[in-house]
C-alpha cells in the first residue's frame, strides 16, 4: 500500500460525528501509516470551541515531540 511508504512523522485526527471523513477512516490510515499517531477530536457539531482547542493541543504536542 502507498500508505505504508510514508516515512515521516504523521498525525491523524478524527472525530466520531464527521459525515465526510468517517472516524474509521482515521483509524485505518493511522494503522496503515508506519508510526502514525491517532488522536480523537471533540466533534465540531458538539462544541466548536472544544474542537478547535483539541486540534491546537494535539498539533502542538505532535510538533514539540517530532520537530
Secondary structure, 3 states (H helix, E strand, C coil): CCHHHCCCCCEEEECCCCCCCCHHHHHHHHHHCCCCEEEECCCCCCCHHHHHHHHHHHHHHHHHHHC
